[in-house]
Amino acid sequence: MHLATSAIQLGEIGQALVLGTSTTVDPIHTLSLSKLGILSPTGSSRPFGAAADGYTRAERWAAVLVKRLDLALRDGEHIHSVVTGSATNANGKGRSLTTPEVEAQEMTVRAAYTRGNRNPADTFYVELHATGTLVGDPVKVNGAGKVFSEGVIPRGPWGSDR
């Protein structure tokens, strides 16, 4: 998605079909992930939950057509979202595969907002990729939280000042 939106924003292409897939063909890979403690022994992913104990693997795929906004409007497309900026990273120098670095997460979120010429304070919805682990998930949340909490006035319960 990052490469497709970047190429569109640079004027290199007008549209791209972005595909992603995950397969569980190789049992060695699954065994390795299990030995690292990354896979959930209960078979359930519980991202950002107190009972998070890893993630589960499944075969799946997805496809998204990404198109320059003016072309989508011209063609009468149903627009689900507008991507103004994106960024990617390698999670920084965390302690392990499932422990990304808070600063790396923060830098990635800031880069996406900078590239999109957007202010994080204008955001009303955030979706995070989770590791499904008690160690990795807080890192993801804290990295993004540093960006989105800047300039926020602390309030009482349910948004009141009481």
C-alpha positions in Angstrom: 0.0 0.0 0.0 2.8 2.4 0.9 4.6 1.9 -2.4 1.4 2.2 -4.4 0.2 5.4 -2.7 3.7 6.9 -3.0 3.9 6.1 -6.7 0.4 7.7 -7.2 1.3 10.8 -5.2 4.6 11.2 -7.2 2.6 11.0 -10.5 4.3 7.8 -11.7 1.0 5.9 -12.0 -2.7 6.7 -11.8 -3.9 3.6 -10.1 -2.7 0.3 -8.6 -4.1 -3.0 -7.5 -2.7 -3.7 -4.0 -2.8 -7.4 -3.1 -1.8 -9.2 0.1 -1.8 -12.8 1.0 -0.8 -15.1 3.8 -0.4 -18.8 3.5 0.5 -21.5 6.1 2.1 -23.9 3.5 5.5 -24.3 5.2 5.3 -26.2 8.5 8.9 -25.2 9.4 7.9 -21.6 9.5 4.9 -22.3 11.8 7.1 -24.4 14.1 9.7 -21.6 14.3 7.1 -19.1 15.2 5.7 -21.4 17.9 9.2 -21.9 19.4 9.6 -18.1 19.5 6.4 -17.9 21.6 4.7 -15.7 19.0 1.8 -18.0 18.2 -1.2 -18.2 20.6 -1.2 -21.5 22.4 -5.0 -21.1 22.9 -5.6 -20.5 19.1 -7.2 -17.1 19.6 -5.7 -13.7 19.0 -6.6 -11.1 21.6 -4.8 -7.9 20.4 -4.6 -5.2 23.0 -6.2 -7.4 25.6 -5.0 -8.5 29.0 -5.3 -12.1 27.9 -3.1 -11.6 24.8 -0.8 -14.5 24.3 0.2 -14.3 20.7 -1.5 -14.4 17.3 -3.0 -17.1 15.1 -2.1 -17.8 11.5 -4.6 -18.4 8.8 -4.7 -18.4 5.0 -6.3 -15.3 3.6 -6.0 -12.6 0.9 -7.2 -9.1 0.2 -7.1 -6.8 -2.8 -7.7 -3.0 -2.9 -7.8 -0.7 -5.9 -5.9 2.5 -5.1 -6.6 5.3 -7.5 -5.8 9.0 -7.8 -8.7 10.9 -6.3 -9.4 13.0 -9.4 -9.6 9.8 -11.5 -11.9 8.1 -9.0 -14.2 11.1 -8.9 -14.2 11.3 -12.7 -15.0 7.6 -13.0 -17.8 7.8 -10.4 -16.0 5.3 -8.1 -17.4 4.6 -4.6 -14.6 6.1 -2.4 -14.0 4.3 0.9 -11.1 6.4 2.1 -8.5 8.9 0.9 -4.9 8.2 1.7 -3.0 11.5 2.0 0.3 10.1 3.5 1.8 6.8 4.4 5.0 5.5 6.0 6.7 2.2 6.8 9.4 1.0 9.1 11.1 -2.1 10.4 10.0 -1.6 14.0 13.3 -0.2 15.2 15.8 -2.1 17.4 13.4 -3.9 19.7 14.5 -6.7 22.0 12.9 -9.3 19.8 10.6 -9.9 16.8 7.5 -9.2 18.9 8.9 -6.2 20.7 9.0 -3.2 18.4 10.5 0.1 19.6 8.2 2.8 20.8 10.4 5.5 19.2 10.3 3.7 15.8 6.5 3.5 16.0 6.2 7.2 16.9 8.5 8.2 14.0 6.5 6.2 11.5 3.2 7.8 12.6 4.8 11.2 12.4 6.2 10.5 9.0 2.8 9.5 7.6 1.2 12.7 8.9 4.0 14.8 7.6 3.9 13.3 4.2 0.1 13.7 4.1 0.4 17.3 5.3 -2.0 16.4 8.1 -2.3 17.2 11.8 -2.7 14.2 14.2 -5.1 16.3 16.3 -7.6 16.1 13.4 -7.8 12.3 13.6 -10.9 10.7 14.8 -10.2 7.0 14.1 -6.9 5.0 14.4 -6.4 1.4 13.5 -3.3 -0.3 14.7 -1.7 -3.5 13.7 -1.2 -5.6 16.8 1.3 -8.4 17.6 -1.2 -10.1 20.0 1.4 -10.1 22.8 1.4 -8.4 26.1 4.9 -7.0 25.3 4.4 -5.9 21.7 0.9 -4.4 21.8 1.7 -1.7 24.4 4.7 -0.6 22.3 2.4 -0.1 19.3 -0.2 1.8 21.4 2.4 3.9 23.2 4.2 4.9 20.0 1.0 6.1 18.4 -0.3 7.5 21.7 2.7 9.9 21.9 1.8 11.5 18.6 -2.0 11.6 19.2 -1.8 12.9 22.8 0.3 16.0 22.0 -1.7 19.1 22.9 -4.6 17.2 24.3 -6.0 18.6 27.5 -6.5 15.9 30.1 -10.1 15.5 31.0 -12.1 13.5 33.6 -14.1 10.4 32.9 -16.3 10.3 29.8 -14.7 13.6 28.5 -16.1 15.8 31.2 -14.1 18.2 33.3 -15.8 17.0 36.5 
